[in-house]
């Protein structure tokens, strides 16, 4: 898959001297990922949800059975 991401001035070192409004880099990345992310099944959805959790919480059930 090839994805083109087209954006205007973005708040980076390269655009430091630009005198008009600049995009927030986090917003650019979020938009790019929203356009390419596919969550194909419930296990994938759970794995993605787990990314924002504390790793100790996510892995606690597996550690308890080891």
Secondary structure, 3 states (H helix, E strand, C coil): CCCCCCCCCECCHHHCCCCCCCECHHHHHHHHHHHHCCCCCHHHHHHHHHCCCCHHHHHHHHHHHC
